């Protein structure tokens, strides 16, 4: 079983930044793809960004140029650097890891963007 733990959420002002982290205690992110999703109040969970085992990245249009997904293989951490935050980014952010056609999800971390 792969456990995922997100951290780094909190309150940020519009225009501010936060960096989310996703760790996997006792495991690693090799041989799989990782992604960040988010769920805003009253909305369905939506994909935000992905990174493959080889490091290729992809983003949903509304975060392009503002968010950066990356990974540190030595530390087994997936990051989501979020810049120029806007109130519409307020949501619970989830980390997902896919390996051998199995999906693993974290419990989420709350991000609130408000002045």
C-alpha positions in Angstrom: 0.0 0.0 0.0 1.3 3.4 -0.9 0.5 6.2 1.5 0.6 9.8 0.4 0.8 12.8 2.7 0.3 16.4 1.5 1.5 19.5 3.3 2.2 23.1 2.7 -1.3 24.4 2.4 -2.6 27.4 4.3 -3.8 31.0 3.9 -2.3 33.2 1.2 -3.1 36.6 -0.1 -3.9 37.2 -3.7 -0.7 37.5 -5.6 1.1 35.4 -3.0 2.8 32.0 -3.2 2.6 28.6 -1.5 4.5 25.4 -2.1 2.7 22.1 -1.6 4.6 18.9 -0.9 3.6 15.3 -1.3 5.6 12.6 0.5 5.2 8.8 0.5 6.5 7.4 3.8 8.2 4.1 3.3 7.9 4.2 -0.5 9.3 6.2 -3.5 7.9 7.9 -6.6 10.0 5.8 -9.0 8.2 4.0 -11.9 5.1 6.0 -11.8 3.4 9.3 -12.5 2.3 11.9 -10.0 -0.3 14.5 -10.2 -2.0 17.3 -8.3 -5.8 17.7 -8.3 -8.0 20.1 -6.4 -11.6 20.4 -5.2 -13.2 23.7 -4.6 -16.4 24.0 -2.5 -19.4 23.1 -4.6 -17.2 21.8 -7.5 -15.9 18.4 -8.6 -12.3 17.5 -8.2 -10.3 18.6 -11.1 -6.8 17.9 -12.5 -4.2 20.6 -12.0 -0.8 19.3 -13.1 1.1 16.0 -13.7 4.7 14.8 -13.9 5.8 11.5 -15.3 8.6 9.2 -14.1 10.8 10.8 -16.7 10.0 14.3 -15.5 7.7 15.5 -18.3 5.1 17.9 -17.0 1.6 19.0 -18.0 -0.7 21.6 -16.7 -4.4 22.6 -17.0 -4.7 25.9 -18.8 -5.8 28.0 -15.8 -2.5 27.4 -13.9 -0.1 27.6 -16.8 2.6 30.1 -16.1 1.7 30.3 -12.4 2.1 26.7 -11.0 5.1 24.5 -11.3 5.1 20.7 -10.6 8.4 19.1 -9.8 9.9 16.2 -7.9 12.9 15.4 -5.8 13.8 11.8 -6.3 16.4 11.8 -3.6 13.9 13.0 -1.0 10.8 11.3 -2.5 8.8 14.5 -2.6 6.5 15.9 -5.3 6.1 19.6 -5.2 3.5 22.1 -6.5 4.9 25.6 -6.5 1.9 28.0 -6.7 2.6 31.6 -7.6 0.4 34.6 -8.3 -2.4 32.9 -6.4 -6.0 34.1 -7.0 -9.1 33.6 -4.9 -10.3 31.0 -7.4 -7.4 28.8 -6.4 -9.0 28.2 -3.1 -9.6 24.5 -2.8 -8.4 21.3 -1.2 -5.3 20.1 -3.1 -4.7 16.4 -3.5 -1.7 14.4 -4.5 -2.2 11.3 -6.7 0.3 8.7 -7.6 -0.2 6.0 -10.3 1.9 2.9 -10.6 1.1 -0.3 -12.4 -2.4 0.9 -13.2 -3.2 1.5 -9.5 -4.0 4.9 -8.1 -3.1 6.2 -4.7 -4.5 9.4 -3.2 -3.5 11.6 -0.3 -6.0 13.1 2.2 -5.5 16.6 0.8 -4.3 20.0 2.1 -6.4 23.1 2.2 -5.4 26.2 0.3 -7.2 29.4 0.9 -6.5 32.6 -1.1 -8.1 35.6 0.5 -7.2 39.2 1.5 
